[in-house]
Structures are given as C-alpha cells and as structure tokens.
Amino acid sequence: MDDQHFEQAEEGLDPADWNVLRDMAHRIVDDALAHIRDVRDRPVWAEMPGEVRQSYAAPLPVGPRPLSEIYGEVQENLLPYPMGNIHPRFWMWYMGSGSFSGALAEFLSAIDGSNLGGGNNAAALMDRQVVDWLKQMMGFPETASGTLVSGGSMANIIGLTAARNAMAGVDVREEGIGAIPQPLRFYGSDQLHSCHQKAVELLGLGNRALRRVPSDRNLRMDMGALRELIAEDRAKGYRPACVIATAGTVNTGAIDDLPAIRALCDDEGLWFHVDGCIGALIAIAPGNRDLVRGLEAADSLALDPHKWLHVPFEAGCALIRDADRHRQTFAVHPEYLEEKPRGIAATEYLHDYNLQTSRGFRALKVWLTLKEHGVEKFGRLIDQNIAQAAYLSRRIEATPELELMAPVTINIVCFRFTVPGLSDPDLRELNTEIMLQMQEAGIAALSDTTVAGRHCLRVAICNHRTRRADLDLLVEEVLRIGGDLAV
C-alpha cells in the first residue's frame, strides 16, 4: 500500500462539519433542560408499548446514520420511559434524584476523557480533593484514605476486603484464603443490606461467615445478641473479625448504636465497618447529625454521593481509617505501571486503593455540585427529607384506614392500608395492588417490603424535589385506590 492510498484510507470519529454538530448539541441541551424543568408534569413511570420494546431488538447497525435521526429515536423510545427517580414522587428504591448541573458535569468529565486509574493530571487531583472533602464531611482524620467507586455495594466490598486482610492472620494476597488459620466471622444485623452477602461470598469466606444478629424492637442490632454470637464463635474455634454496623437500614432507616459497636470492637479486637450508604450523609445535617454520631470512629465506611448529594449515577465512596492498610490491600505495580520522577506517571496511582485500573471521572460531578450549592444546603435538604417523613408518619397515624408498620427514624416510612377483619395475606394482596396501580397510573412510585414478618408499603424520601403536597397526594390516592379495591 503506497503512502497516498494509506492517507486516503485513514478515518476518525470527529464530524465533517463541526457547525452541524454544534447545532445538534444545542438542541439536545435545550431538550434536556425542558426534560428536567417539566418533570412534575409527567407521570412518574409509564409502561413501554410493544413497539418501543421491539425497537430494542433491532439488529446490529452496520453503516452510519445521521445523528439527528438517532436522537429522534432517543426522544421517542428512551426519554419517555425512565425509571422515574428524578420525579418528585419517586420514593421506591433508595436513590437520589439528580440535578441538571450534575448532568453537565458528567458531560464535561466525558469531554475531559481522563482515565482515573491514576496519572499526573488535574482530574486525578480533583478525585483526591473530593475524597478529602468527603473525609471532612464524615469526620474522618486527614490521614485516612478513600476511593471513589460505582456505589454502595462496591464501597462495602472495598471496606470488607481491607477488614478481611487485616484480620486474617496471614498474608491473604500472597497465600490465599486457604491459609487463614481460623475461619473468619463477620457480624451484621438481620436488617443488613444484601450486598454484604455478595461481599463475603466474593471474598471467599462464604455466606456462613456472615452472622446475622437479631434486631431489637426498633430494628437496630441487638447488642446482647451480638456479644453472645461472638462468644459462641470463639468457643467453636472461629475468629470474629468484623462488625458491620448499618447507619440507615434499607428497609426502615434504622441506625445501629454506632458508639456501642465501636466500644465492643475495641473490647473484642474487631474491625468496625459502617455501611452508611443510606444515612452517613446525615452527618452534615444540622438538625439530625446526632443520629449518626460514632460513624467517624469507623475503621471503614461506605457512603453514596449519588443518594443525598443528588449527583447522577454512579458515585460511591469507601473511606478507610488506616491508609497504609488500605493501600496494602489493593496496590499492584507491574512493569508497565511504574511511577516516574517526571511526566504523566509522576504520581501515586489512584488504582492502588481499589479494584479498577480503568476508572471513570466520577469526581467532577461531586466537586461541581458541592461547589455550586455548598455543603450546608445539602445538610438542610437532608433535614427537609427527614421532616417530610415525620410529616407523612403523622398523617398516617391520624388516618384510621392506614397503619404505621415501623418506627420512623430518618426518611423511610413503612405503612399499609388496612381493612378491619382482613387477614395478613389478604392485606398483602390488597396493598400490593395499591402499589402497582399507583405505579401504572404514574401517580407515585413506592415499593413494598416485609418488616417483622408483616408486609407493608415503603416510602423512601431521598428527593430534593418532593414537597409536602406530594405526600398529601400519596395519602389521598392510597385511600382512594384502597377504598375502591376494598368494596
């Protein structure tokens, strides 16, 4: 192949006409603004018609099409059918509601294009700065370390991996889990998030290594039962290694007694991990921060900026008190990733603190959001959601047809519609139908769960767009649909 032919054959992805792309980009931004601005005017959720579902079975595209045509498909087949979590009446699974400026930050991070596995660049410095800010918000010392990850599940895996390696009694990285002299035991309440089972399985310890501690009537870990399980395991030759405290259970928002668990871990020589993916950020809320007092003393902490900081998915964070231990758990330096005295590799690699060599630039959306609004505003928004949950619980308690099913600690309310004389199985069927009809009508998205063996509806208010009028509408619609079904 001669040089002339080679030059003609070279291609790229940049447009032939940047002005056409600019006009398209402006149109997309205008539409995106309207999508967020008018969110309250749309249903929370809508079922996709058959033809929309079928569009996602289209074959692999081989040749090019104009971007304007492709964007038309996005407008028609994607944007009208979201999960709904940016809507003010989405209270289903526990997730934040995003912001437009956070979406702009996601766009800019993609434009920057940096791989945050490491490197001597501004994005890596911003990543470290955001971790430092989160340490400060959580009351962790400056000497602690941290890493931004995809979300709470991965943040918990990071913390529990450090715990396993610290408590194993051998060099697990070198010798493997088979060399651990005593089987390790981890402890969490029976309200623990399911990601912890995945974590201990992934760590090679097995589900049996995770002891579920009974919870008390307030759905917090029973400290007496915890001590008994630890003593029982020691007597059987197991090695108690870590207590996983929950700062906000996913079912009801219950918060374990963090200071008491820290004291127990000190007495027993255990690692103290806090799953704060629901409630850790209450630490910045002026009216409620005492609810999570003690999480600042954790050996490791998992939290989620994509919840109460309302940045777009994904954004989780793991903080580790012992930075050396953290780095020893993950750092690997092959010959192609050696640090250099100058240039792009003249810095510590961020992937020394987690599992990913390739990492997205998650820090910018957290950085920009905190810069724009300030941490104090997010503290007030957290207090606002907690106050809204208290308001909803009062409305439920004042309504004879409704029953509050669990204590309201933070921003999660569990309740059900009741009919005198109806059995629990029939009430489950009735309340499930209420929930599904509300979703299908696009009125509100709430979930259901089981608390103390009884089925109930669950409202998790982690939404900066929610207003008390939305909660009033929720009560009215539950009563309306429940009344119609009960006839």
HELIX and SHEET records of a PDB file:
HELIX    1   1 ASP A    3  ALA A    9  1                                   7    
HELIX    2   2 TRP A   18  ARG A   37  1                                  20    
HELIX    3   3 VAL A   39  ASP A   41  5                                   3    
HELIX    4   4 GLY A   50  SER A   55  1                                   6    
HELIX    5   5 LEU A   67  ASN A   77  1                                  11    
HELIX    6   6 PHE A  100  ASP A  112  1                                  13    
HELIX    7   7 ALA A  122  MET A  138  1                                  17    
HELIX    8   8 GLY A  152  MET A  167  1                                  16    
HELIX    9   9 VAL A  172  GLU A  175  1                                   4    
HELIX   10  10 ILE A  177  ALA A  179  5                                   3    
HELIX   11  11 CYS A  195  LEU A  202  1                                   8    
HELIX   12  12 ASN A  207  ALA A  209  5                                   3    
HELIX   13  13 MET A  223  ALA A  235  1                                  13    
HELIX   14  14 LEU A  258  GLU A  268  1                                  11    
HELIX   15  15 ALA A  280  ILE A  284  5                                   5    
HELIX   16  16 ARG A  289  VAL A  292  5                                   4    
HELIX   17  17 LEU A  295  ALA A  297  5                                   3    
HELIX   18  18 PRO A  305  TRP A  308  1                                   4    
HELIX   19  19 ALA A  323  PHE A  330  1                                   8    
HELIX   20  20 GLU A  335  LEU A  337  5                                   3    
HELIX   21  21 LEU A  350  TYR A  353  5                                   4    
HELIX   22  22 ALA A  363  HIS A  373  1                                  11    
HELIX   23  23 VAL A  375  GLU A  397  1                                  23    
HELIX   24  24 ASP A  424  GLU A  440  1                                  17    
HELIX   25  25 ARG A  468  ALA A  486  1                                  19    
SHEET    1   A 5 PHE A  90  TRP A  91  0                                        
SHEET    2   A 5 ALA A 445  VAL A 451  1                                        
SHEET    3   A 5 ARG A 454  ALA A 460 -1                                        
SHEET    4   A 5 ILE A 412  PHE A 417 -1                                        
SHEET    5   A 5 LEU A 402  LEU A 404 -1                                        
SHEET    1   B 7 SER A 145  VAL A 149  0                                        
SHEET    2   B 7 GLY A 316  ILE A 320 -1                                        
SHEET    3   B 7 SER A 300  LEU A 303 -1                                        
SHEET    4   B 7 TRP A 271  ASP A 275  1                                        
SHEET    5   B 7 ARG A 239  THR A 246  1                                        
SHEET    6   B 7 LEU A 184  SER A 189  1                                        
SHEET    7   B 7 LEU A 210  VAL A 213  1                                        
END                                                                             
